[in-house]
Structures are given as structure tokens and as C-alpha cells.
């Protein structure tokens, strides 16, 4: 499945929606209700997104979903609020921090199974810089967005760190590990 084709205006609207979700959260502590009227058909399509909050270039929150469960504009609003106030790795965002923050929005394609026989096979099939990866094994599951390749450009490191994120040893491999890949459009 291909990425949703967004115009520059639609990207701008999504960024505004994400920012307003956080600003309302700072004021009221509540999520914005997004009325779909006034948004393009593209922004009303079901889509999976992640929203990342960076404070002075460092991760401050990142929340998203891997499957399309609500309209794109509502998903961005929901995940922006969650990244700012509900990421369990961080305290809720404070007003004085917000001015130091930037947002990154990732609109994902539908994940697809990548048949692999070994970690080496997986490493050889991944497109560095393009593929996001989901690894699953008996209740352990984690993902890295394609942007993580910037920090981990070697497939072996990318896979090893993702296994650690899933609660597995870096060197662990089992024939039952399920690998899925997806791509992202970044805003």
C-alpha cells in the first residue's frame, strides 16, 4: 500500500491540528474534538500516524498507532495530545517547555508481512532509510519508524535495538519472530 499523497496545504493543516491539540491540552488538560467538516477528503481518510515531540532536538514524546483506526486528521490530533501528555516515558509537557519543542508527524502505510528465515535474511531485505519495522514474538512487540535509521544506519544495529525495545536480547532470534515493514510520509 502506498503512502497517502498530501498537498503542502494538507500537511500544513495537519501540523496546525497537532499544535492546537497540544495547546488545548496545556490550557484545559483535555483533548480537542475534531469536526471533520472543513477538511479535505484526503484528511478524512482512515490512516495510521505517529506524532513525535522533540524538545531542543531530543525526544520528548512519541505516540502513534500502526493500523488505520480513525480519520487522519483525528488520528494526528489524538496522537499529538498523547505524545505531549501521555507518553509513559516522560512527565506531561509543561507550558514553558512547549516553546522549545518541534513536532514531527509520520503518516504510515499499512504494515505488510516480510517473510524471513533468519536475522541475516531480514537485514538483507530491509531498505535502509525507507522501511519502518515491527518485530513480534510471543507477546513481545515493538516498532521503529523509518526515521530511526538516522540514528541506527546499520541493519544489524537497527534490528538489535528494536529487539531490545521489544524486551528481547539483542542477539535473540527464533523462527517464530514475525517481521512487518511499512513506510512513512513525514510532515
Number of C-alpha atoms within 10 A of each C-alpha: 10 11 14 16 11 15 10 10 9 17 16 13 16 23 21 13 20 25 19 17 26 27 19 14 22 19 9 10 13 14 18 19 10 15 9 14 8 8 14 12 11 16 22 17 16 16 25 24 31 24 29 23 23 19 17 12 10 10 13 23 25 23 21 21 15 17 14 17 14 16 18 23 26 26 26 30 25 25 26 33 30 24 26 29 22 17 17 12 10 14 12 18 22 12 13 8 11 17 10 11 18 16 20 15 23 21 26 27 22 18 19 14 12 16 13 18 13 13 20 12 11 16 17 13 14 16 14 19 17 17 21 23 25 24 19 17 17 8 7 13 18 15 20 19 19 22 18 17 19 11 9 16 13 14 20 17 15 20 24 20 18 21 24 14 17 19 13 16 13 17 12 11 15 10 10 11 18 16 20 18 22 23 24 23 17 15 16
